Amino acid sequence: MADVRLKNVTKSFGTVEVIKGVDIDIEDGEFVVFVGPSGCGKSTLLRMIAGLEDITAGTLEIGGRVVNDIQPRERGVAMVFQSYAIFPHMTVRENVAFGLTIAGASRAEKEKKVAEAARILQMEHLLDRRPSQLSGGQRQRVAIGRAIVRDPTVFLFDEPLSNLDAALRMDMRMEIGKLHQTLGATMVYVTHDQVEAMTLADKIVVLRGGEVMQVGSPMDLYHQPANLFVAGFLGSPSMNFIEVSVTEVSNGMARVSAPALEPITVATKGRDLVAGGKGILGVRPQYLHPTRDEEGMLHGTVALTERLGAETVIDVTLRDGSKLIATVAEDKVFERGQPVGFDFDPAEAHLFAPETEAELAPH
């Protein structure tokens, strides 16, 4: 296996710079997920690692070797695409063995490696079928099997589950996680789905506009977002943001309030924050607790409820007209138009600077 290092990597299409000086270290055996909204550059980065896109500037290393000018087939990587990219006229066995056939492998070697890949992916019973006889999840297994038989040092996945329905996505997500544990291989995975990122990754790279917003473990990014974008992107439902006025800053603490928020005190680094200024307070929906008789720090009216079984999501219109999302236990019942109040622990809140969007609270 191998590590992957991107050092000040850029990519331009004509005069448009789409990747802007990216530095990423992927350790040997790590499962790293590139995540971000459409157009953020995550698939372009993956294709650069694969050698399918040229690097405009910077250095890409795989296993300690600079591979900027190395052909894709010589980089020791294997890529699994969103569209499966399997041949309809071939059986599963022939599809999985295709790369070995092109490489001139012997029949015995092909049979051995195909059998091992089929065992790992639990698809021995599918080997003599054709793609038209397979489900979407089974076709994706074939594409992964074709990558496995190549014995790559790095596996690359480009949104491999986006064509599957919700139930299949969950099943295949678990299978890919098990595959990583079984092979212990370095894996780089691209998705726009933050659930996939949170559940699969050892390390997440959050991208926006061709730049790295933050790198870290899933729970580090969830609990300690570096900025407003990361805070809002990770978590479902996403974090609530309330514009607040700062009335006092002293000894690492700030007193803040808003028309729909009772005054509270939160910890702060103090950077870019002064009394009389503004801040943005972030509170995750699950940290909001309904109160009795409209008491609490926040006050509003129920606009909509969504009962999801394990929990209920409440869409609230606050007294100043702003919106709030709260998630509560499944047995809590709220009616549209019902006045409601919420409390939360200020220690679980985040404070951001409006100008820089950087987090100010030292979590």
Steps between C-alpha positions, in 0.01 A plus 500: 500500500605864483451850631388790279632858530363803317728803536372841388309334216310721258288431194392751239274466196613786284492810718268342758676360806283220644747354752683766701822395671374185678715324763376158616682212672338155476676240712558138403183300570279803569146537373474867395181659369491815286166668563338824395225647282478451125778686318736520800777306319487166681463282189765703319742434788425128483555491125833677547609228743389239246690674220184573300556876539834677470632704792552865411745564786612336823611146583313171535676210673377141531708273719777760515529521120413817309244393240407828330622369163436128558232327290183388686569128452844541661384680816378190681148638545159358411189712457134412551268730307147621568376344174643149573679495159449127449461332161145376424612221263732339759416279794578616853804271497629654178433854621687448826792341316511761223796699634698180553418387146631828358814461712561153357446305825485121478169316522594354836585842644174646371294217647672532836461876528141504372404228748660696787325824401168317467546350846579836658197662333273196552411473133619149411147416382503790253815416303324349198229768471505798268455862619140511371415229755641698795359762734670838540670387819626182335639697205688723742647188664627393158668837450663473844606142426674616183697747714591239764658252255751763390656503851524882499689696762216756507127458435313801360119525518314772307149525650447125456163484678318801355305289246357269769182537701518583873487141628764378254723798578499406866578134423781586259639760740535228761659267245760760400578558868550125550715486185732764645532303824568179306758639260654768721554698181535874447165625373398843371126548461307789347141578596262792547313292761614600847351179650739293286785727606420477872449122504785387275790738556802482725562855379277749316618773265231770464531697177337818373583683180818300441640573847533283811278634775601249768660157541442270795318200643120495454424582864771767521341681207152449642582631848776746407418654160760754393251728332139568416507293180623179666258547788205530263610227260554216749200387700144414401288701550763770469605736777277796584658845468377805688644849450576640845610829652805494727442703815812406698835325444713418804739227616432267209122532532247693290149609587272479195132544425250529214134601458396132529777399743529576868848634599752218552872474570723290275871428495701678231853538372423870474649536154296735277247543779437822691222638717247673281584276206322208336546126508332188364389243756474138383293235678442148371131391483543205737633727777174700513263385777130597503383686810164535670265795445723682250780540752865470400772682311331491159134569421298433189214319327492154346484529119534133407576162661652191337462176691785272393441211738802522728470878527282795408634801309337833581519801269454808719441864410659715770340821626724713278399300190821296473495122466616225735514121475480276807506121530320347796400156627246306294233517773493882502192635321483855360220660300541756223458853643580387854717744702821331614815583694843337504797484734854392419834477675715801396805273528366304199460815287751635248582864437623625162631830370265642231783647290745207492251219581768355733390331821567704811396261774784272628334157482 
